[in-house]
């Protein structure tokens, strides 16, 4: 089917107590691993592109073409989302290319500057009928070209004010997760999330899902998280699959032995994540 926005799928997810998986992709193989698994499990899914993925695919238009080609092979809803854009111009380029959803990350700016830029992006995205995610607070670690050494957790009162002022479709919150694999044992502040969820009615987003303890992810979904981002683990799974394929005694260089083995490993990772995020529920597609 054609690409859709993530607005409706996230509203449904928060209402019914599950989360939609959002996976970074960089090729048709990686996009297909995501959507084919979502089709198998009858769940909606989000394909994401950050700075690195955009550059690897030589721009937003190629990313759109790959995502659209993958989405046309399945019947479940698939959104194409721009992850961690820092500038208005990035958002405009992605929307012009056909992206159905965008994230403006002005979390490193002051609250007032974040409000101003995010409001501008909401107005722009409305012209393209696209959904918008924004962020309050910052995660440690790196994702794309976003890098921070410290955590700046989301303030619940500010989150309420932010959500009420702007009209965004989803809000990414910082509650102790980190981009990339953890360098220390994470403390996931569920009590903070509960307070945010009590003040903010729109779907909430958990960045830094790779390596986060499964029990904490499931608990977070219970308290308003409707979208969970996975990047590092997905890339790792692809790489491990290729490595395992090369270690087989009868290995020879062909597509089946090398690239298909990588995709199959990635599909297993996607399936495990979708099961975790579903929280024992389903999207209503089945």
JODA-V245419 format. One record per residue. RES is the residue in three letters. NEAR is the number of other C-alpha atoms within 12 Angstrom. Layout:
RES;NEAR, RES;NEAR
This chain:
UNK;19, UNK;23, UNK;33, UNK;32, UNK;35, UNK;42, UNK;37, UNK;29, UNK;37, UNK;44, UNK;28, UNK;28, UNK;39, UNK;37, UNK;25, UNK;26, UNK;32, UNK;41, UNK;47, UNK;53, UNK;52, UNK;46, UNK;49, UNK;49, UNK;46, UNK;35, UNK;34, UNK;29, UNK;29, UNK;41, UNK;44, UNK;37, UNK;41, UNK;54, UNK;48, UNK;34, UNK;38, UNK;42, UNK;30, UNK;25, UNK;32, UNK;26, UNK;39, UNK;48, UNK;55, UNK;50, UNK;53, UNK;47, UNK;48, UNK;40, UNK;30, UNK;27, UNK;35, UNK;32, UNK;19, UNK;17, UNK;23, UNK;18, UNK;27, UNK;36, UNK;24, UNK;25, UNK;39, UNK;40, UNK;26, UNK;35, UNK;46, UNK;32, UNK;23, UNK;37, UNK;34, UNK;23, UNK;26, UNK;29, UNK;25, UNK;31, UNK;38, UNK;47, UNK;46, UNK;49, UNK;47, UNK;54, UNK;45, UNK;42, UNK;38, UNK;29, UNK;25, UNK;28, UNK;17, UNK;28, UNK;41, UNK;31, UNK;24, UNK;40, UNK;35, UNK;24, UNK;28, UNK;33, UNK;44, UNK;42, UNK;49, UNK;53, UNK;46, UNK;45, UNK;42, UNK;32, UNK;39, UNK;28, UNK;20, UNK;17, UNK;24, UNK;19, UNK;18, UNK;30, UNK;31, UNK;23, UNK;32, UNK;41, UNK;30, UNK;26, UNK;40, UNK;34, UNK;22, UNK;28, UNK;35, UNK;22, UNK;16, UNK;25, UNK;23, UNK;36, UNK;39, UNK;50, UNK;47, UNK;48, UNK;45, UNK;44, UNK;35, UNK;36, UNK;37, UNK;29, UNK;27, UNK;28, UNK;32, UNK;26, UNK;19, UNK;25, UNK;19, UNK;20, UNK;14, UNK;19, UNK;28, UNK;22, UNK;30, UNK;36, UNK;29, UNK;27, UNK;19, UNK;26, UNK;38, UNK;26, UNK;22, UNK;39, UNK;35, UNK;20, UNK;19, UNK;27, UNK;29, UNK;41, UNK;42, UNK;45, UNK;49, UNK;47, UNK;52, UNK;39, UNK;40, UNK;36, UNK;45, UNK;42, UNK;36, UNK;30, UNK;26, UNK;23, UNK;16, UNK;14, UNK;13, UNK;25, UNK;20, UNK;31, UNK;26, UNK;30, UNK;21, UNK;25, UNK;37, UNK;26, UNK;24, UNK;37, UNK;34, UNK;19, UNK;24, UNK;34, UNK;29, UNK;38, UNK;46, UNK;50, UNK;49, UNK;49, UNK;48, UNK;39, UNK;46, UNK;35, UNK;30, UNK;35, UNK;23, UNK;21, UNK;16, UNK;28, UNK;44, UNK;32, UNK;28, UNK;45, UNK;39, UNK;32, UNK;37, UNK;43, UNK;48, UNK;51, UNK;54, UNK;47, UNK;47, UNK;46, UNK;42, UNK;31, UNK;31, UNK;41, UNK;33, UNK;27, UNK;30, UNK;35, UNK;25, UNK;25, UNK;28, UNK;28, UNK;21, UNK;23, UNK;27, UNK;23, UNK;16, UNK;15, UNK;9, UNK;12, UNK;17, UNK;14, UNK;16, UNK;14, UNK;16, UNK;17, UNK;23, UNK;27, UNK;29, UNK;28, UNK;31, UNK;31, UNK;39, UNK;31, UNK;32, UNK;39, UNK;35, UNK;28, UNK;35, UNK;47, UNK;31, UNK;24, UNK;40, UNK;42, UNK;28, UNK;32, UNK;45, UNK;38, UNK;31, UNK;16, UNK;27, UNK;27, UNK;35, UNK;19, UNK;18, UNK;13
